[in-house]
Amino acid sequence: MNLRRNISRRRMIEGASAAALVTAAAATMPAAMAGPETASGPGLPKGNWRIDTHAHYSPDVYNDYLKRYGLLGAITGAYGPWSVERHLAFMDQYRIQASVLSFGDLQVTVGPVDDRRATARAVNDYARDLVQTRGDRFGIFAVTPMPDIEGSVAEVDRALGELDLDGICLLTNYQGTYLGDPSFKPLYEILDDRGAYVYVHPTGPENNPAPKLCFGPDIPAGNNVFEYTFDATRAMTSLIYNGVLRDYPNIRWHFTHSGGALPFLAYRLATRHSAFPPFNEVLPEGPLTYIKRMFFDDAQAFTAAQLQPLSSLVPADHIMFGSDWPATRHLYAADNVETMPFLKGNLPNLEAGDPEPTVDEIYSRRERIALERTNALEQFPKLKARIRRSGSR
């Protein structure tokens, strides 16, 4: 066997495949975004080409709601002042063609139900207007007044119908009630009927151990350090073992941060079926089949240590790029190496317009284009259509 010739042939095939993906990506990019002066790396598309599936926004209509309950500072402290222009500037810096916006922790869970319903409607109306004016750059996950089931069912129907938004965002739990709870059945019926894409953002658990954990005497461990990843894992297992993924197969579930702790715990969870026979009564087929059905982004989780375990569990086309901006604005800043010198070489590179250079350590060019673009467009056909229309103007 001529090993050198075979390796060369493999590289030639991989290069041809990557070139085909670059050509396909260029076909859905507006001409103004595809100039040769904005190449983002050897073998990668030119101009703005990435699709960001994990990005947040905080329009004035939502800020007014937070202000009524004294919570605005928590969001502005995390995000800074949000605006469409500021978000577009970030996207252009990192070659992002479109971002699918969502709310993170909290969403519309505070206050009387009437106010939460009205706020969800107002926010989703804003989202509809943004998509109508800048739908080539933004998709939106509609928000609901959960845990108000009746109001949420009505808003899902309106958001995915009349407003024609791209999906729905939920939290991992609501006052300690996780997503597999049978009380959520009416919501899942309409989501399944609509074939909805549901983005789930982590929150903290109801009985939160984090305040008892400190990094030194004056640095408490917030939910976003550990509990987000753990709570996402609780939510996923809740959905699996309460039969939601089995009974509502048309819902596409999206979880964040490369699956949290689930890739590490998945095999351990599956082996519990031998130690605890009731697991087999509830889910005789085991959990791995359902884990493979879920979708994930790699926000703040784009190194080999995080992506390789996830890649061993789910199909490659179920993993997508996510920035988590603007909550991660310091991660993507020009001075990130100065503030985190111990991560040099593993940080976003603003000069190169590369949000996750470490992906190159484990993904080929072809795989990277799929991760950062193609996989998302396959799941968001409305966004894909809007991008195509904008390129034909």
Buried (B, 14 or more C-beta within 10 A) or exposed (E): EEEEEEEEEEEEEBBEBBEEBBEBBBEBBBEEBBEEEBBBBEBBBBBBBBBBBBBBBBBEBBBEBBEEEEBBEEBBEBBBEBEBEBBBEBBBBBBBBBBBBBBBBBBBBBBEEEBBBBBBBBBBBBBBEBBEEBBBBBBBBBBBBBBBBEBBBBBBBBBBEEBEBBBBBBBBBBEEBBBBBEEBEEBBEBBBBBEBBBBBBBBBBEEBEBEEBEEEEEEEBBBBEBBBBBBBBBBBBBBBBBBBBBEBEEBBBBBBBBBBBBBEBBEEBBEEBEEEEEBEEEBEEBBBEBBEBBBBBBBBBBBBEBBEBBBEBBEEBBBBBBBBBBBBBEBBBEEBBEEEEEEEEBBBBBEEBBBBBBBBEBBBBBBBBBBBBBBBBEBBEBBBEBBBEBBEE
